[in-house]
Amino acid sequence: MRYFIQLSYFGKNFHGWQIQPNASTVQETLNLALSTIFEEEVYCVGAGRTDTGVHAKEMWAHVDVQKNLPQNAIHRLNRFLGKDITIQKIIAVADEAHARFDAIARSYEYHIIEAKNPFLKEQAWLVERSFDLEKMQRAADILLQVEDFSSFSKSNTQTFTNLCTITRAEFERKEDRIVFHISANRFLRNMVRAIVGTLVEVGLGKRKVEEMRTIIESKDRSLAGESAPAHGLFLTRVEYPKEIFNG
């Protein structure tokens, strides 16, 4: 049987989602807990790969198992997983449903604070300089007009294309932070953090708004800004066709 699992995690203590040697990852931790609960070796496939230190308010993964869902599975899994990962839902789906390839949209938030706050130090980037949010938004608007985001991608990745369709790129000022919302059909590795780092440089007056288009057209990562720190980034939503859960 194939199940979709909805989970969230605090990324500080993980070296990202994907299993890697000699490092604690979300995928490895989840595999171990699932294998214990189902009493068989289980390997989960995630909707994407978050980098070291990145958080997820909503992540999805799928698993294939021989047995039916055990009683109180969510409660038991959450006991095994410790304080940094929480399972919200486990849903039976068709055998061909795929957590990564069937996703039609993903959304992220990037959190920035302008003053030191001990309660947000692991969840937001502290930028203790005044910046022009209006200029940052104007530069972000350009993202909705283009498709090739090679300039904001890590090099030597195995993606078949650097084309993405961004449907939202919007700054929101909240009481204790600034939140950048971005949604797209897909994202490249390090893309959001590279975009945010460049937008902050615009806001600090280090770059002009119009440079955003020049950077994108260059397809040259070295022309964009430095990547924003990982701890301010949250995966917030992964969307699927409704029939996946109704089938």
Backbone hydrogen bonds, N-H to C=O, Kabsch-Sander energy under -0.5 kcal/mol:
donor,donor_aa,acceptor,acceptor_aa,energy
2,R,93,V,-0.6
3,Y,63,V,-2.3
4,F,91,I,-3.2
5,I,61,A,-3.3
6,Q,89,K,-2.4
7,L,5,I,-0.5
7,L,59,M,-2.8
8,S,86,T,-2.3
9,Y,56,A,-2.4
10,F,84,D,-2.3
11,G,9,Y,-0.6
13,N,10,F,-0.6
14,F,11,G,-1.9
15,H,24,S,-3.6
16,G,14,F,-0.9
17,W,50,T,-2.3
23,A,20,Q,-1.0
25,T,23,A,-0.5
26,V,16,G,-1.9
27,Q,17,W,-2.5
29,T,25,T,-2.0
30,L,26,V,-2.6
31,N,27,Q,-2.7
32,L,28,E,-2.1
33,A,29,T,-1.8
34,L,30,L,-2.7
35,S,31,N,-2.6
36,T,32,L,-1.7
37,I,33,A,-2.2
38,F,34,L,-2.8
39,E,35,S,-1.0
40,E,35,S,-1.1
45,V,62,H,-2.5
46,G,44,C,-0.5
47,A,60,W,-2.2
50,T,48,G,-0.5
53,G,11,G,-0.9
53,G,14,F,-1.3
54,V,51,D,-2.0
55,H,233,L,-2.4
56,A,9,Y,-2.5
57,K,235,L,-3.2
58,E,235,L,-1.5
59,M,7,L,-2.8
61,A,5,I,-1.8
62,H,45,V,-2.4
63,V,3,Y,-2.0
65,V,1,M,-2.7
73,A,70,P,-1.2
76,R,72,N,-2.5
77,L,73,A,-2.9
78,N,74,I,-2.4
79,R,75,H,-1.4
80,F,76,R,-1.8
81,L,77,L,-2.3
82,G,78,N,-0.7
85,I,82,G,-0.5
86,T,8,S,-2.7
88,Q,6,Q,-3.1
89,K,6,Q,-1.3
91,I,4,F,-3.1
93,V,2,R,-2.5
97,A,94,A,-1.6
102,D,98,H,-1.7
103,A,100,R,-0.9
104,I,239,E,-2.7
105,A,239,E,-1.0
106,R,184,A,-2.7
107,S,237,R,-2.4
108,Y,182,I,-2.9
109,E,234,F,-2.5
110,Y,180,F,-2.1
111,H,232,G,-2.7
112,I,178,I,-2.8
113,I,125,W,-2.7
120,L,117,N,-1.7
121,K,117,N,-0.5
123,Q,120,L,-1.9
124,A,120,L,-1.0
125,W,111,H,-2.4
126,L,124,A,-0.5
127,V,113,I,-2.8
127,V,125,W,-0.7
128,E,126,L,-0.5
129,R,127,V,-1.3
132,D,203,G,-2.6
133,L,131,F,-1.0
136,M,132,D,-1.7
137,Q,133,L,-2.2
138,R,134,E,-1.9
139,A,135,K,-2.2
140,A,136,M,-2.2
141,D,137,Q,-2.1
142,I,138,R,-0.7
142,I,139,A,-0.7
143,L,140,A,-1.3
144,L,141,D,-1.2
145,Q,142,I,-1.8
146,V,143,L,-0.8
149,F,147,E,-0.7
149,F,162,N,-2.4
152,F,149,F,-1.8
153,S,150,S,-1.5
154,K,189,R,-1.7
157,T,154,K,-0.5
164,C,147,E,-2.8
166,I,164,C,-0.6
167,T,183,S,-2.2
168,R,183,S,-1.4
170,E,181,H,-2.6
172,E,179,V,-2.6
174,K,172,E,-0.7
174,K,177,R,-3.0
178,I,112,I,-3.1
179,V,172,E,-3.2
180,F,110,Y,-2.8
181,H,170,E,-3.5
181,H,179,V,-0.6
182,I,108,Y,-2.3
183,S,168,R,-1.9
184,A,106,R,-2.2
185,N,165,T,-1.6
191,M,188,L,-1.8
194,A,190,N,-2.1
195,I,191,M,-2.3
196,V,192,V,-2.8
197,G,193,R,-2.3
198,T,194,A,-1.8
199,L,195,I,-2.6
200,V,196,V,-2.6
201,E,197,G,-1.4
202,V,198,T,-1.6
203,G,199,L,-2.4
204,L,200,V,-1.9
205,G,202,V,-1.5
206,K,201,E,-2.2
207,R,201,E,-1.1
211,E,208,K,-1.2
212,M,209,V,-1.7
213,R,210,E,-0.6
214,T,210,E,-1.2
215,I,211,E,-2.9
216,I,212,M,-2.1
217,E,213,R,-2.6
218,S,214,T,-1.4
219,K,215,I,-0.9
219,K,216,I,-0.8
220,D,215,I,-0.7
221,R,219,K,-0.5
223,L,220,D,-1.6
224,A,221,R,-1.1
228,A,193,R,-2.3
232,G,229,P,-1.1
233,L,230,A,-2.1
234,F,109,E,-2.7
235,L,55,H,-2.2
236,T,107,S,-2.6
236,T,234,F,-0.6
237,R,107,S,-1.4
239,E,105,A,-2.9
244,I,241,P,-1.6
245,F,242,K,-1.1
246,N,242,K,-1.0
247,G,243,E,-1.6
